[in-house]
Amino acid sequence: MSQTTEQIDALKQSWMKDPCWDIEDTPGFEDHQAELLAFRKETEAQWKAAAEAELNTKAAEMGVPKVLAQSLSSFQQIERELSGLDLFMEGMSYSDVIAREQVRATLLLAAQVKRLGNLLEEKIEEDLDARSRDFMTKLYKTE
């Protein structure tokens, strides 16, 4: 049984919102199996390319290899996820609220540790530069 273009487009939109099945195997759309299979493969390839680009950007922003970037989240990403969860958890229990705030406190501490690490790194680089100048001054100093 052949479906209309509108029905096929509606099916594609529905699948894109929740791609938990092979769209080409949808009952009633057997006559469009090749088209739907091509659509699924093309869409999945686009999603994969977008995820790879996002991972590359994330790795570059965090200054870590891609392998590590897959398992790390930035503070902003975690905060966005928590804020999103807040919208869906109107009647949160007291323990949920505490757990959420503990995550936020941990993020704050991690951000502070990162800032301290950056400051120490800058200080070490300054000290190395000063030591290098002292060494070069002493090396070429003639008396």
N, C-alpha and C positions, 0 to 999 in steps of 0.2 A: 504494500500500500504506500503510495507516494504521498509525502507530506508537503504542505505549502512552505514557501520561503519564510513566512512569518513563524511558523511552527518550528522550523529548523533553527532559526535565529533565537527563538525563545529557549529551545533546548540548549543551544550553545551558551547562552547567558546563564541559564540555570547551572549548567555544568561548571562554568568558570567560577561561580560563587562557591561551589562545593564539588571539586573534581574527585570524588571518592569512587567513581565507577568509570569503566571504559565506555565513553559516550557512543562509540560505534556499535556497541552491543545493546543499545536501548531498544526495547520492544516497540514495534510500530514504525521504526525508522530503518528497517532492513534494506530498503531500496537506496538508502543514502549512506550505507556503511563505508564506502571508499572515501566519500567526501568528509564524513565525520572522523574517520581514522586520520586522514591528512590534517584536519583541523586540530585534533588532539595532539598529534606529534609536533606540529608547528607551534602550537601554544605552549606545550611543555618545553620545547627548545628555547622559546623566548623567555619563559620563566627561569630556565636554567641559566641562560646568558645574563639575565638581569640579576640573579642571585650571585653569580660569579663576579659581576661588576661591582655589586654592593660589597661583597667580601673583599675585593681588592681595595676599594675605597676605605673600608673599615680597617683593614690591615695597615694601610698607609697612614690613616689618621691616628691610629693607636701606636704606630711605630713597631709593629710586631709582625712576624711571618704569618702568612695566610693560615697555616695549620693552627697557630695559637688564636688567631682572630675568630676562628669558627667557634671556639668555646668561651670567648670573652665577650662581655657586653660593656659598652661605655656607660658612664653614670647617667647620661641623658636617656639612653635606651631603656635602662631599668626604670628610671623615674617615669618615662612615658608609659611603660607597661603597667606600672603600679597605678598611675593616674587613670589609665583605661580601665583597670580592674575596679577602681573606686566607683566608676559610673555604673558598673553592673552589680555592685554589692551594696545595695541600698540598706538592707537589713543585716549588716555584718555583726557577727558576734564580737564580744569583747576580746577574745583570743585572736580573732582575725585582725582586729585593729592593732593590737599589740605586735603581732607578727609583722604587719606592714610597716609599722613605725620602727621596729628593730631593723628591718631591711634598709630603711632610709637612714637610720643612724649609722649602720655599717657602711653605707655608701659615703656618708659624710666623713667618717674616719678614714676610709680608703682614699678619698680625695685629699684629705689633709696629709696623709702619708705620702701620696704622690707629689704634692707640692713641696714637702720637706725633701724628698728624694731629688727633685729638680733643683732645689736650692743648693743641696749638698754637691750635686754634680757640677753646678756652675762654680761653686767655691773651689772644688778640686781642680777644675780646668783653669781657674784664675791662679791658684797656687802653682800648678804645673808651668803655666806661662811665666810666672815670676821666677820660679826655680830655673827654668830654661834660660831666662835672661841673666840671672846671677851666674849660672854655669858658663854661659858664653862670655860674659864679662870677665870672669876669672880666667877662662881659658886663653883669651886673647890679651889679657892684661900683661903689660910688660913693665918691669920695674928695674 
